[in-house]
Amino acid sequence: MNIEEKSIQEQQIQDAADALREDIRRIENDKKHSFYKGLTCGAAMALALCLLVFFVIPSVQVWRAEQQLQGLQQEQAVEQERSVLGISVRQKIERLTDMINLYYYEDVDKEKLEEGLYKGLLEGIGDKYSAYYTAEEYESLMVNTTSILSGIGTVLQQNPDTMQVKINHVYEGSPAEKAGLLDGDIIVQVDDIECTSMELTELVTHIRGEKGTTVHLKIYRSGELDYIEKDIERDIVDMPTLTGQMLEDGIGYIMIAEFGSKTGEEFAKQVEELEAQGMTSLLIDLRDNPGGIIDSATAILDQILPEGVIVSTQAKFGKKREIKSDASCMKYPLVVLINEGSASSSEIFAGAIRDFEYGTLIGTKTFGKGIVQTIRQLSDGSAIKLTTSRYFTPNGDNIHGEGIEPDIELEYKYLDPDATVYDMKDDNQIQKAIEVLKEKK
């Protein structure tokens, strides 16, 4: 091998060695790069994990807590708005109160404003039979259900639509009778109070008063050109809720003016007296009876009817409550007089007689009040009267807004138009009832 060939071979070996060293260097660099890259990625991941643990997760938890708080606040706001006294309502009441205090030209009694709110709340129901009573009004209402009152001795009825107040019955021997008031008279004004300006339960507190004091009444009477005005001296009046007497041919007559707390007892006593006089049939007069205590009406029905359901009531969330009569009953032929003034408990009475087919209804269609009110007293002595249930006749009919049709329809007509004193002989409906009872014997 010559020198030139040896040099070429050595050069090739050198080049190969250089290439090998370059490959080794590149591989080592790649390894270092991968190591640093991995180290960097690992550090980045670790940092991210730290951020997640220390910053992101707590932030998410805070966000979630804020969302829950906002949701709770929104729910509370919705509940408050659903409530009658929600935030906006309370704010408006405060605003109106401020305006009254600032601009009304006289001082205002705070208690009167509060009472106005309570009364307005009940009026907002839109039910003419529901009402709020102050403690004084409630006490007066309770006195009205007892038998002895200091007043003038009348049974009054108010039309819920027109608020007109009519005298349904004037009690015998009462100050009202002595003053010349008659059944059917319309009371227009009590002292300086227009009768249509307030509910009857409040109005009667102005009619009643201390014994010996006087009340001034303005009266409208059909057929009179001018109003009749009377100063009537109040007195203690024993006011039975019914009266009775014997008519011809053994016909007993009982007029029930209203169903009070003692009416059931009064009825039983009156029947005993009539039976002692030889009663063989019975005429019950419910004309212009505005109703009253349901339990009193059903107590009388229990005395009259055989065993069965007298009436049932259905409350908002409760089951039907059934009131039943026992097997003991009257065996007399029976007629019941009704008219458009017969309402509420009177209609329960008439409906039971009709559905049991235990008597004949004569007159005109009843008022049509098939709902029941309950009075609840509050701790401060005030009270509310709420319509709490519907009632149903024994056959399951609710007659609210419908009324009860008589078996024999007969419009009232007084047969002696020139008479100045009422006489049953001139009452066409009573005479028809007598005729029917005679036929049943």
C-alpha positions as CSV (number, residue, x, y, z in Angstrom):
1,M,0.0,0.0,0.0
2,N,1.6,3.3,-1.0
3,I,1.6,6.4,1.0
4,E,-1.3,8.1,-0.9
5,E,-3.7,5.1,-0.5
6,K,-2.8,5.0,3.3
7,S,-3.6,8.7,3.6
8,I,-7.0,8.2,1.9
9,Q,-7.9,5.3,4.2
10,E,-6.9,7.2,7.3
11,Q,-9.0,10.2,6.1
12,Q,-12.0,7.9,5.7
13,I,-11.6,6.4,9.2
14,Q,-11.3,10.0,10.5
15,D,-14.5,11.0,8.7
16,A,-16.3,8.0,10.0
17,A,-15.2,8.7,13.5
18,D,-16.3,12.3,13.2
19,A,-19.7,11.2,11.9
20,L,-20.0,8.7,14.8
21,R,-19.1,11.4,17.3
22,E,-21.7,13.7,15.7
23,D,-24.4,11.1,16.0
24,I,-23.5,10.5,19.6
25,R,-23.6,14.3,20.3
26,R,-27.0,14.6,18.6
27,I,-28.4,11.7,20.5
28,E,-27.2,13.1,23.8
29,N,-28.6,16.5,22.9
30,D,-31.9,14.9,22.1
31,K,-31.9,13.2,25.4
32,K,-31.1,16.4,27.2
33,H,-33.8,18.2,25.3
34,S,-36.3,15.5,26.1
35,F,-35.3,15.6,29.7
36,Y,-35.7,19.4,30.0
37,K,-38.9,19.2,28.0
38,G,-40.3,16.6,30.3
39,L,-39.0,18.5,33.3
40,T,-40.7,21.6,32.0
41,C,-44.0,19.8,31.3
42,G,-43.9,18.2,34.7
43,A,-43.2,21.5,36.4
44,A,-46.0,23.1,34.4
45,M,-48.4,20.3,35.3
46,A,-47.4,20.6,39.0
47,L,-47.9,24.4,38.8
48,A,-51.3,23.9,37.2
49,L,-52.2,21.4,39.9
50,C,-51.2,23.8,42.6
51,L,-53.3,26.6,40.9
52,L,-56.2,24.2,40.7
53,V,-55.9,23.2,44.3
54,F,-55.2,26.7,45.7
55,F,-57.1,29.0,43.3
56,V,-59.4,27.3,40.8
57,I,-61.2,24.9,43.1
58,P,-61.9,27.5,45.8
59,S,-63.0,29.9,43.1
60,V,-65.5,27.3,41.8
61,Q,-66.7,26.6,45.3
62,V,-67.2,30.4,45.9
63,W,-69.0,30.7,42.6
64,R,-71.2,27.8,43.4
65,A,-71.9,29.3,46.9
66,E,-72.8,32.6,45.3
67,Q,-75.1,30.9,42.9
68,Q,-76.8,29.1,45.7
69,L,-77.1,32.3,47.7
70,Q,-78.6,34.1,44.7
71,G,-81.0,31.3,44.1
72,L,-82.1,31.3,47.7
73,Q,-82.5,35.1,47.6
74,Q,-84.5,34.8,44.4
75,E,-86.7,32.1,46.0
76,Q,-87.2,34.3,49.1
77,A,-88.1,37.3,46.9
78,V,-90.6,35.2,45.0
79,E,-92.2,33.9,48.2
80,Q,-92.3,37.5,49.5
81,E,-94.0,38.7,46.4
82,R,-96.4,35.8,46.6
83,S,-97.3,36.8,50.1
84,V,-99.9,39.6,50.4
85,L,-97.4,41.6,52.4
86,G,-94.5,41.2,50.0
87,I,-91.7,43.7,49.8
88,S,-93.4,45.9,47.2
89,V,-96.7,45.9,49.1
90,R,-95.0,46.8,52.4
91,Q,-93.1,49.6,50.6
92,K,-96.3,50.9,49.1
93,I,-98.1,50.8,52.4
94,E,-95.3,52.8,54.0
95,R,-95.3,55.2,51.1
96,L,-99.1,55.8,51.3
97,T,-98.8,56.2,55.1
98,D,-96.1,58.8,54.6
99,M,-98.3,60.7,52.1
100,I,-101.2,60.6,54.5
101,N,-99.1,61.9,57.4
102,L,-97.5,64.6,55.2
103,Y,-100.5,65.9,53.1
104,Y,-103.8,64.9,54.8
105,Y,-105.2,68.1,56.3
106,E,-106.0,66.6,59.7
107,D,-104.3,64.2,62.1
108,V,-105.1,60.6,61.4
109,D,-105.7,57.9,64.1
110,K,-103.1,55.1,63.4
111,E,-105.5,52.5,64.9
112,K,-108.2,53.5,62.4
113,L,-105.7,53.2,59.5
114,E,-104.7,49.7,60.7
115,E,-108.4,48.7,61.0
116,G,-108.9,50.0,57.5
117,L,-106.1,47.7,56.2
118,Y,-107.7,44.7,57.9
119,K,-111.2,45.5,56.5
120,G,-109.7,46.1,53.1
121,L,-107.9,42.7,53.2
122,L,-111.2,40.9,53.7
123,E,-113.0,43.0,51.1
124,G,-110.2,42.0,48.7
125,I,-111.6,38.4,48.7
126,G,-114.5,39.7,46.7
127,D,-117.0,37.7,48.9
128,K,-119.8,39.9,50.3
129,Y,-120.3,37.5,53.2
130,S,-116.7,37.7,54.5
131,A,-115.8,40.6,56.8
132,Y,-113.4,41.9,59.5
133,Y,-114.8,43.0,62.9
134,T,-113.2,45.2,65.4
135,A,-113.3,44.0,69.0
136,E,-116.3,46.3,69.6
137,E,-118.1,45.1,66.5
138,Y,-117.5,41.5,67.4
139,E,-118.9,42.0,70.9
140,S,-122.0,43.6,69.5
141,L,-122.4,40.8,67.0
142,M,-122.3,38.2,69.9
143,V,-124.8,40.2,71.8
144,N,-127.1,40.1,68.8
145,T,-127.3,36.3,69.1
146,T,-128.6,36.4,72.7
147,S,-132.3,36.7,73.6
148,I,-132.3,39.9,75.6
149,L,-131.1,43.2,74.0
150,S,-131.3,46.8,74.7
151,G,-132.8,48.1,71.5
152,I,-136.0,48.7,69.6
153,G,-137.2,45.1,69.0
154,T,-136.9,44.3,65.3
155,V,-135.5,41.6,63.0
156,L,-133.5,43.3,60.2
157,Q,-132.3,42.0,56.9
158,Q,-129.8,43.7,54.6
159,N,-129.7,43.1,50.8
160,P,-126.0,42.3,50.1
161,D,-126.1,43.9,46.7
162,T,-128.0,47.2,47.4
163,M,-127.2,47.3,51.2
164,Q,-130.8,48.3,51.8
165,V,-132.0,47.4,55.3
166,K,-135.6,46.0,55.7
167,I,-137.5,45.3,58.8
168,N,-138.5,41.6,58.6
169,H,-140.3,41.5,61.9
170,V,-141.5,43.8,64.6
171,Y,-141.8,42.1,68.0
172,E,-145.0,42.5,69.9
173,G,-144.8,45.0,72.7
174,S,-141.4,46.3,71.5
175,P,-140.5,50.0,71.3
176,A,-140.6,49.6,67.5
177,E,-144.2,48.4,67.6
178,K,-145.2,51.2,70.0
179,A,-143.6,53.7,67.6
180,G,-145.7,52.3,64.7
181,L,-143.0,50.5,62.7
182,L,-144.3,47.7,60.4
183,D,-142.9,44.6,58.9
184,G,-141.6,45.5,55.4
185,D,-140.5,49.1,56.3
186,I,-137.2,50.1,54.9
187,I,-134.8,51.9,57.3
188,V,-133.1,54.6,55.3
189,Q,-131.1,56.4,58.0
190,V,-130.1,55.8,61.7
191,D,-129.4,59.1,63.3
192,D,-127.0,60.7,60.8
193,I,-125.8,57.4,59.3
194,E,-127.0,56.3,55.9
195,C,-127.9,52.6,56.2
196,T,-126.4,51.7,52.8
197,S,-123.0,53.0,54.0
198,M,-122.1,50.1,56.3
199,E,-122.7,46.4,56.9
200,L,-125.7,45.4,59.0
201,T,-123.7,44.0,61.9
202,E,-122.1,47.5,62.4
203,L,-125.3,49.4,61.8
204,V,-127.2,47.6,64.6
205,T,-124.6,48.8,67.0
206,H,-125.9,52.3,66.3
207,I,-129.6,51.2,66.6
208,R,-129.0,49.6,70.0
209,G,-127.9,51.6,73.1
210,E,-128.5,52.2,76.7
211,K,-132.0,51.8,78.0
212,G,-133.9,55.1,78.0
213,T,-131.8,56.7,75.3
214,T,-133.4,57.4,71.9
215,V,-132.5,56.6,68.3
216,H,-133.8,58.6,65.3
217,L,-134.9,56.6,62.3
218,K,-135.9,57.7,58.8
219,I,-138.2,55.1,57.3
220,Y,-139.4,54.5,53.7
221,R,-142.8,52.8,53.6
222,S,-144.4,51.6,50.4
223,G,-147.4,53.8,49.5
224,E,-146.3,56.8,51.6
225,L,-145.3,60.0,49.7
226,D,-142.7,61.2,52.2
227,Y,-140.2,59.5,54.6
228,I,-141.5,58.6,58.0
229,E,-139.3,59.8,60.9
230,K,-139.4,58.4,64.4
231,D,-137.6,59.0,67.7
232,I,-137.7,55.6,69.4
233,E,-136.7,55.1,73.0
234,R,-134.6,52.1,73.6
235,D,-135.5,49.4,76.1
236,I,-134.6,45.9,77.2
237,V,-136.5,43.7,74.8
238,D,-137.2,40.0,75.4
239,M,-136.9,38.8,71.8
240,P,-137.9,35.2,71.2
241,T,-136.9,34.1,67.7
242,L,-140.3,32.5,67.0
243,T,-144.0,32.9,67.8
244,G,-146.8,30.4,67.6
245,Q,-150.6,30.1,67.8
246,M,-153.4,27.8,66.9
247,L,-155.4,28.4,63.7
248,E,-158.6,26.8,62.5
249,D,-159.1,23.0,62.3
250,G,-156.3,22.0,64.6
251,I,-153.6,23.7,62.4
252,G,-150.7,24.9,64.5
253,Y,-148.8,28.0,63.2
254,I,-145.1,28.7,64.1
255,M,-143.3,31.7,62.6
256,I,-139.5,31.5,62.9
257,A,-138.1,35.0,62.5
258,E,-134.4,33.8,62.6
259,F,-132.4,30.9,63.8
260,G,-130.8,32.0,67.1
261,S,-128.9,30.1,69.8
262,K,-132.2,29.2,71.6
263,T,-134.5,28.6,68.6
264,G,-134.4,24.8,68.9
265,E,-135.5,24.9,72.5
266,E,-138.1,27.5,71.7
267,F,-139.5,25.4,68.9
268,A,-139.8,22.3,71.1
269,K,-141.6,24.2,73.8
270,Q,-144.0,25.8,71.2
271,V,-144.8,22.4,69.7
272,E,-145.7,21.1,73.2
273,E,-148.0,24.1,73.8
274,L,-149.7,23.6,70.4
275,E,-150.1,19.8,71.0
276,A,-151.7,20.6,74.3
277,Q,-154.3,22.7,72.4
278,G,-155.0,19.8,70.0
279,M,-152.7,20.4,67.0
280,T,-153.1,17.9,64.2
281,S,-151.1,19.6,61.4
282,L,-148.4,22.2,61.3
283,L,-147.6,25.4,59.3
284,I,-144.1,26.8,59.6
285,D,-143.5,30.3,58.3
286,L,-140.0,31.0,57.1
287,R,-140.8,34.0,55.0
288,D,-138.1,36.7,55.3
289,N,-136.1,34.6,57.7
290,P,-132.5,35.6,56.8
291,G,-131.0,32.4,58.4
292,G,-128.8,32.4,61.4
293,I,-127.2,29.5,63.3
294,I,-127.2,26.3,61.2
295,D,-127.2,24.0,64.3
296,S,-130.5,25.6,65.4
297,A,-132.1,24.9,62.1
298,T,-130.8,21.3,62.1
299,A,-132.0,20.8,65.7
300,I,-135.5,21.7,64.6
301,L,-135.3,19.5,61.5
302,D,-134.1,16.6,63.8
303,Q,-137.4,17.0,65.7
304,I,-139.4,16.9,62.5
305,L,-137.7,14.5,60.1
306,P,-137.1,10.7,60.3
307,E,-133.6,9.2,60.3
308,G,-131.3,10.4,57.5
309,V,-128.9,13.1,56.4
310,I,-130.3,16.6,56.9
311,V,-127.5,18.6,55.3
312,S,-123.8,18.2,54.5
313,T,-121.1,20.7,54.3
314,Q,-117.8,20.7,52.3
315,A,-114.9,22.8,53.4
316,K,-111.8,23.7,51.2
317,F,-109.5,20.9,52.3
318,G,-111.8,18.8,54.5
319,K,-114.1,15.9,54.0
320,K,-117.9,16.3,53.8
321,R,-119.5,16.8,57.2
322,E,-122.9,15.2,57.5
323,I,-125.6,16.3,60.0
324,K,-128.2,13.6,60.6
325,S,-131.5,13.3,62.2
326,D,-132.5,10.3,64.4
327,A,-135.5,8.0,63.9
328,S,-137.9,10.0,66.1
329,C,-140.0,12.4,64.0
330,M,-143.3,14.2,63.8
331,K,-146.3,12.6,62.1
332,Y,-148.2,15.7,61.3
333,P,-149.0,17.0,57.8
334,L,-146.7,19.9,57.2
335,V,-146.5,23.1,55.1
336,V,-143.6,25.5,55.0
337,L,-143.9,29.0,53.7
338,I,-140.9,30.5,51.9
339,N,-140.0,33.6,49.8
340,E,-137.1,35.5,48.3
341,G,-136.2,36.6,51.8
342,S,-135.7,33.1,53.1
343,A,-132.0,32.5,53.1
344,S,-129.1,30.4,54.4
345,S,-130.4,28.3,57.3
346,S,-133.9,28.8,56.1
347,E,-132.9,27.2,52.8
348,I,-131.2,24.3,54.6
349,F,-134.6,23.8,56.4
350,A,-136.6,24.1,53.2
351,G,-134.2,21.9,51.2
352,A,-134.4,19.1,53.8
353,I,-138.2,19.2,53.9
354,R,-138.3,19.0,50.1
355,D,-135.7,16.2,49.7
356,F,-137.3,14.1,52.4
357,E,-140.7,14.7,50.8
358,Y,-142.0,15.5,54.3
359,G,-144.0,18.6,53.6
360,T,-145.2,21.1,51.0
361,L,-143.3,24.3,50.2
362,I,-145.5,27.2,49.3
363,G,-144.6,30.7,48.2
364,T,-141.8,32.0,46.0
365,K,-138.2,30.9,45.2
366,T,-135.7,31.4,48.1
367,F,-132.7,33.8,48.2
368,G,-130.1,31.3,47.0
369,K,-127.3,31.3,49.7
370,G,-125.7,27.9,49.8
371,I,-122.5,28.8,51.6
372,V,-121.6,28.8,55.3
373,Q,-119.7,31.4,57.2
374,T,-117.5,30.8,60.3
375,I,-116.5,33.6,62.8
376,R,-113.1,33.3,64.4
377,Q,-112.0,35.6,67.1
378,L,-108.4,36.8,67.3
379,S,-106.3,37.3,70.4
380,D,-106.9,41.1,70.5
381,G,-110.7,40.7,70.6
382,S,-111.2,41.4,66.9
383,A,-112.6,38.7,64.6
384,I,-113.1,37.7,61.0
385,K,-116.1,36.1,59.3
386,L,-115.1,33.9,56.4
387,T,-117.0,31.8,54.0
388,T,-115.6,28.4,54.9
389,S,-117.8,25.8,53.2
390,R,-120.6,25.0,50.8
391,Y,-123.7,23.2,52.0
392,F,-125.6,20.5,50.2
393,T,-129.2,19.4,50.6
394,P,-129.9,15.7,51.4
395,N,-130.0,15.0,47.7
396,G,-126.6,16.6,47.2
397,D,-127.8,19.9,45.7
398,N,-125.9,23.1,46.3
399,I,-128.4,25.9,45.8
400,H,-126.0,28.9,46.0
401,G,-127.1,31.4,43.4
402,E,-130.1,29.2,42.5
403,G,-132.5,29.1,45.5
404,I,-135.2,26.6,46.2
405,E,-138.3,26.5,44.1
406,P,-141.6,26.0,46.1
407,D,-143.9,23.1,45.3
408,I,-146.7,25.6,45.0
409,E,-145.6,28.9,43.6
410,L,-147.8,31.8,44.9
411,E,-146.8,35.5,45.0
412,Y,-147.7,37.3,48.2
413,K,-150.8,39.4,48.0
414,Y,-152.6,41.0,51.0
415,L,-156.3,40.5,50.3
416,D,-157.5,43.7,52.1
417,P,-155.5,46.7,50.6
418,D,-157.4,49.1,52.8
419,A,-156.4,47.4,56.1
420,T,-154.2,49.3,58.6
421,V,-153.5,46.3,60.8
422,Y,-152.2,42.9,59.6
423,D,-154.6,39.9,59.8
424,M,-153.7,36.4,58.8
425,K,-157.1,36.0,57.1
426,D,-156.0,38.4,54.5
427,D,-152.6,36.8,53.9
428,N,-153.1,34.8,50.6
429,Q,-150.1,32.5,51.2
430,I,-151.2,31.5,54.7
431,Q,-154.7,30.9,53.4
432,K,-153.3,28.7,50.7
433,A,-151.3,26.8,53.3
434,I,-154.5,26.2,55.4
435,E,-156.3,24.9,52.3
436,V,-153.5,22.4,51.6
437,L,-153.3,21.2,55.2
438,K,-157.1,20.6,55.2
439,E,-156.8,18.5,52.1
440,K,-154.0,16.4,53.7
441,K,-156.2,15.3,56.6
